[in-house]
Amino acid sequence: MACTAYAPNLTAREQAHFLYDAIPSGLFKVETADERIPWRISPEPFALSARTLERIETIGANLLLFYRALNNLYNRSARGTAPPFIAEYLDRGKPEHIVRLSRQNRFRQDLPGVIRPDLILTDDGFIASELDSVPGGMGFLGAMSEAYCKLGMESIGGADGIVQSFAAMIASASGKEKPTVAIVVSDESGDYRPEMKWMAEALVRVSNLGAYMCKPQDIYFTEDALFVRLPDGREEKIDVLYRNFELFDLLNVPKQELMLYSARHNRVTMTPPPKAQLEEKLTFALFHHPLLAKLWKAELGNGVYDHLKQLFPETWVVDPRPLPPQAVIAGLEANGTPVSDWMQLAELTKTEREYVIKPSGFSELAWGSRGVRVANDLTKDEWTATLQEAVREFDRTPRILQRFYKGKRVRQSYLDRAADEIRTFDGRVRLCPYFFVVDGQMRLGGVLATVAPADKRLIHGMTDAVMAPSIVTPHGN
């Protein structure tokens, strides 16, 4: 859809008011009685330079190679042809049924269809704090891109970039030109239902696909196919099941056995595949592990390896198992001394604690900002307790220690609704590009920018943050 301004020649304040009314409410968070949109509205998309966009697209291509390499190394490790600790770490804390599921031949080569890195914009480029292959925010970004388009502002990927790219990914995964997709959102992931309902409706409207957002209870099974049961009682055969639920919650998802049976027997294509090892944050630790460098280089090539080495922050698995007296944790020091015991880090001062600790993946604490502890925001006692918790829960919920990087400062404008005027603040930005795998290549659907006040340690969708699609301008960041 080409962007034609429906409301031209508005002031910045008028643009922000237009957007406040045009962006559908309830897509990001449950709306409150007094605020239909609970974040700050910017009168314009977040501006990026053409050079920054080029770097983001390079990141996308390299991340697809990374996921392929990770998948290969896990499979080799499970077979015994790569170091066994790769699979041992990626399977740790998971019940046997999840490990068996992730190793099934039917899914062996399958990769996620959507990959979203969380990129912190720094003075030197980017740091990828996390990767997400079951991401929220797609419908949210798509709806905002449409709203800004009505002001004549075309976001990266285009006004329909998210929707068209999702549709192309679904078609590629299914091998059909016009597949029918059911976006299955569990109760645990229920906050995403409004935006995924918007996405399903947009897929029908923009791409002419059969698309439905549904609960797991709405899925109907036969030996030949899977169907979605519609509110009017009709049943529609589905080609693709988009899994919008977490694997740690799998046993609580109604009809999950029938969905997985159908996927295993080619009755339906499931994306992302049920492979928990591809959803672990400790993959960054494996990437930085010095004993694995040759394997990663052989999989990726030196150029991609060097690029990702700069992109992924240094990360360590908080593994409390005893080391021999002559051994240390590679690359980690406390007060100038190599670390051989995690509790050595308890003695670091606040200014020395440039780290975060967070659950690796298979846990209800491992998504959003749940479970994240910024070390230098904690008191000494809190920091010590956080280390002790990570050590204590290694077998059940492995944690990672990750070097923390501050983003560069940017100036951001927004509508102060109380004063009814445009104001600016000093902030830091997280960019979330949504990449879709289409015919073995990455397609960029759009880039969500979240600008939080500079004094906030974690950048996420808070009430005093600006969230907006990104756009390319000559003077962008």
Beta strands, then each sheet from edge to edge (+ up, - down):
strand 1: 46-48
strand 2: 114-122
strand 3: 125-132
strand 4: 180-185
strand 5: 210-214
strand 6: 219-221
strand 7: 226-229
strand 8: 235-238
strand 9: 240-244
strand 10: 269-271
strand 11: 315-317
strand 12: 333-334
strand 13: 337-338
strand 14: 355-359
strand 15: 373-374
strand 16: 399-403
strand 17: 409-416
strand 18: 421-438
strand 19: 441-453
strand 20: 466-472
sheet 1: 1+ 20+ 19- 18+ 2- 3+
sheet 2: 1+ 20+ 19- 18+ 17-
sheet 3: 5+ 4+ 9+ 10+
sheet 4: 6+ 7- 8+
sheet 5: 11+ 16- 14+ 15-
sheet 6: 12+ 13-
end
